[in-house]
Amino acid sequence: MIKAIWNGAILAESDQTIVVEGNHYFPPQSVNWQYFQATDTRSTCPWKGKASYYTVEVGGKRNPDAAWTYPEPKPAAAQITGYVAFWRGVKVSEADASRRTGLRRLFSRS
């Protein structure tokens, strides 16, 4: 099981993540949305498209733009539509990843 943890809270947990460029993307149904607040931050990837960001808040502490998603990715990244990835101090635990069958990888076509 892959877990995303920050400030002692499990932000997401799944055995069906998709790994893209080294980041685990968690299915939307595996995310604990009570910790997330959408922000106005956006970025663009040449092959994935436009990303939207979330600030994570746990126990009164905020981690701005610590999570992102591609709500409407380009066709090459369609598999991660709505999936959520993390950075900025969010620990993504890959324990037992080598034994899981649900791990899928998606690579850049560049």
Contacts in CASP RR format, 6 or more apart in sequence:
PFRMAT RR
TARGET T0000
AUTHOR 0000-0000-0000
METHOD contacts of the structure
MODEL  1
MIKAIWNGAILAESDQTIVVEGNHYFPPQSVNWQYFQATDTRSTCPWKGK
ASYYTVEVGGKRNPDAAWTYPEPKPAAAQITGYVAFWRGVKVSEADASRR
TGLRRLFSRS
1 13 0 8 1.000
1 14 0 8 1.000
1 15 0 8 1.000
1 95 0 8 1.000
1 96 0 8 1.000
1 100 0 8 1.000
2 13 0 8 1.000
2 14 0 8 1.000
2 15 0 8 1.000
2 17 0 8 1.000
2 24 0 8 1.000
2 26 0 8 1.000
2 92 0 8 1.000
2 93 0 8 1.000
2 94 0 8 1.000
2 97 0 8 1.000
2 100 0 8 1.000
2 103 0 8 1.000
3 10 0 8 1.000
3 12 0 8 1.000
3 13 0 8 1.000
3 92 0 8 1.000
3 93 0 8 1.000
4 10 0 8 1.000
4 11 0 8 1.000
4 12 0 8 1.000
4 13 0 8 1.000
4 24 0 8 1.000
4 26 0 8 1.000
4 86 0 8 1.000
4 90 0 8 1.000
4 91 0 8 1.000
4 92 0 8 1.000
4 93 0 8 1.000
5 11 0 8 1.000
5 90 0 8 1.000
5 91 0 8 1.000
5 92 0 8 1.000
5 93 0 8 1.000
6 56 0 8 1.000
6 58 0 8 1.000
6 63 0 8 1.000
6 66 0 8 1.000
6 86 0 8 1.000
6 89 0 8 1.000
6 90 0 8 1.000
6 91 0 8 1.000
7 58 0 8 1.000
7 59 0 8 1.000
7 61 0 8 1.000
7 63 0 8 1.000
8 58 0 8 1.000
9 32 0 8 1.000
9 35 0 8 1.000
9 58 0 8 1.000
9 59 0 8 1.000
10 32 0 8 1.000
11 31 0 8 1.000
11 32 0 8 1.000
11 35 0 8 1.000
11 36 0 8 1.000
11 56 0 8 1.000
11 58 0 8 1.000
11 67 0 8 1.000
11 86 0 8 1.000
11 90 0 8 1.000
12 26 0 8 1.000
12 30 0 8 1.000
12 31 0 8 1.000
12 32 0 8 1.000
12 84 0 8 1.000
12 86 0 8 1.000
13 26 0 8 1.000
13 30 0 8 1.000
14 26 0 8 1.000
14 27 0 8 1.000
14 30 0 8 1.000
15 100 0 8 1.000
15 102 0 8 1.000
15 103 0 8 1.000
16 27 0 8 1.000
16 30 0 8 1.000
16 102 0 8 1.000
16 104 0 8 1.000
17 24 0 8 1.000
17 25 0 8 1.000
17 26 0 8 1.000
17 27 0 8 1.000
17 83 0 8 1.000
17 102 0 8 1.000
17 103 0 8 1.000
17 104 0 8 1.000
18 24 0 8 1.000
18 25 0 8 1.000
18 79 0 8 1.000
18 80 0 8 1.000
18 83 0 8 1.000
18 104 0 8 1.000
18 105 0 8 1.000
18 106 0 8 1.000
19 25 0 8 1.000
19 103 0 8 1.000
19 104 0 8 1.000
19 105 0 8 1.000
19 106 0 8 1.000
20 48 0 8 1.000
20 77 0 8 1.000
20 80 0 8 1.000
20 85 0 8 1.000
20 105 0 8 1.000
20 106 0 8 1.000
20 107 0 8 1.000
20 108 0 8 1.000
21 107 0 8 1.000
21 108 0 8 1.000
23 85 0 8 1.000
23 86 0 8 1.000
23 87 0 8 1.000
23 92 0 8 1.000
24 85 0 8 1.000
24 86 0 8 1.000
24 92 0 8 1.000
24 94 0 8 1.000
25 80 0 8 1.000
25 83 0 8 1.000
25 84 0 8 1.000
25 85 0 8 1.000
26 83 0 8 1.000
26 84 0 8 1.000
26 85 0 8 1.000
27 83 0 8 1.000
28 69 0 8 1.000
28 82 0 8 1.000
28 83 0 8 1.000
28 84 0 8 1.000
31 84 0 8 1.000
35 56 0 8 1.000
35 57 0 8 1.000
35 58 0 8 1.000
36 54 0 8 1.000
36 55 0 8 1.000
36 56 0 8 1.000
36 57 0 8 1.000
36 67 0 8 1.000
37 54 0 8 1.000
37 55 0 8 1.000
37 56 0 8 1.000
37 57 0 8 1.000
38 52 0 8 1.000
38 53 0 8 1.000
38 54 0 8 1.000
39 52 0 8 1.000
39 53 0 8 1.000
39 54 0 8 1.000
39 55 0 8 1.000
39 64 0 8 1.000
39 65 0 8 1.000
41 52 0 8 1.000
41 53 0 8 1.000
41 65 0 8 1.000
42 50 0 8 1.000
42 51 0 8 1.000
42 52 0 8 1.000
42 53 0 8 1.000
43 50 0 8 1.000
43 51 0 8 1.000
43 53 0 8 1.000
43 68 0 8 1.000
44 50 0 8 1.000
44 51 0 8 1.000
45 51 0 8 1.000
45 70 0 8 1.000
45 77 0 8 1.000
46 110 0 8 1.000
47 74 0 8 1.000
47 76 0 8 1.000
47 77 0 8 1.000
47 108 0 8 1.000
47 109 0 8 1.000
47 110 0 8 1.000
48 70 0 8 1.000
48 73 0 8 1.000
48 74 0 8 1.000
48 76 0 8 1.000
48 77 0 8 1.000
48 80 0 8 1.000
49 70 0 8 1.000
49 73 0 8 1.000
49 74 0 8 1.000
49 77 0 8 1.000
50 70 0 8 1.000
50 71 0 8 1.000
50 72 0 8 1.000
51 68 0 8 1.000
51 69 0 8 1.000
51 70 0 8 1.000
52 68 0 8 1.000
52 69 0 8 1.000
52 70 0 8 1.000
52 71 0 8 1.000
53 65 0 8 1.000
53 67 0 8 1.000
53 68 0 8 1.000
54 65 0 8 1.000
54 66 0 8 1.000
54 67 0 8 1.000
54 68 0 8 1.000
54 69 0 8 1.000
54 84 0 8 1.000
55 62 0 8 1.000
55 63 0 8 1.000
55 64 0 8 1.000
55 65 0 8 1.000
55 66 0 8 1.000
56 62 0 8 1.000
56 63 0 8 1.000
56 66 0 8 1.000
56 67 0 8 1.000
56 90 0 8 1.000
57 63 0 8 1.000
63 88 0 8 1.000
63 89 0 8 1.000
63 90 0 8 1.000
64 88 0 8 1.000
65 88 0 8 1.000
66 86 0 8 1.000
66 87 0 8 1.000
66 88 0 8 1.000
66 89 0 8 1.000
66 90 0 8 1.000
67 84 0 8 1.000
67 85 0 8 1.000
67 86 0 8 1.000
67 87 0 8 1.000
67 90 0 8 1.000
68 84 0 8 1.000
68 85 0 8 1.000
68 87 0 8 1.000
69 82 0 8 1.000
69 83 0 8 1.000
69 84 0 8 1.000
69 85 0 8 1.000
70 77 0 8 1.000
70 80 0 8 1.000
70 81 0 8 1.000
70 82 0 8 1.000
70 83 0 8 1.000
71 81 0 8 1.000
71 82 0 8 1.000
72 81 0 8 1.000
73 80 0 8 1.000
73 81 0 8 1.000
76 108 0 8 1.000
76 109 0 8 1.000
77 106 0 8 1.000
79 104 0 8 1.000
79 106 0 8 1.000
80 106 0 8 1.000
86 92 0 8 1.000
97 103 0 8 1.000
END
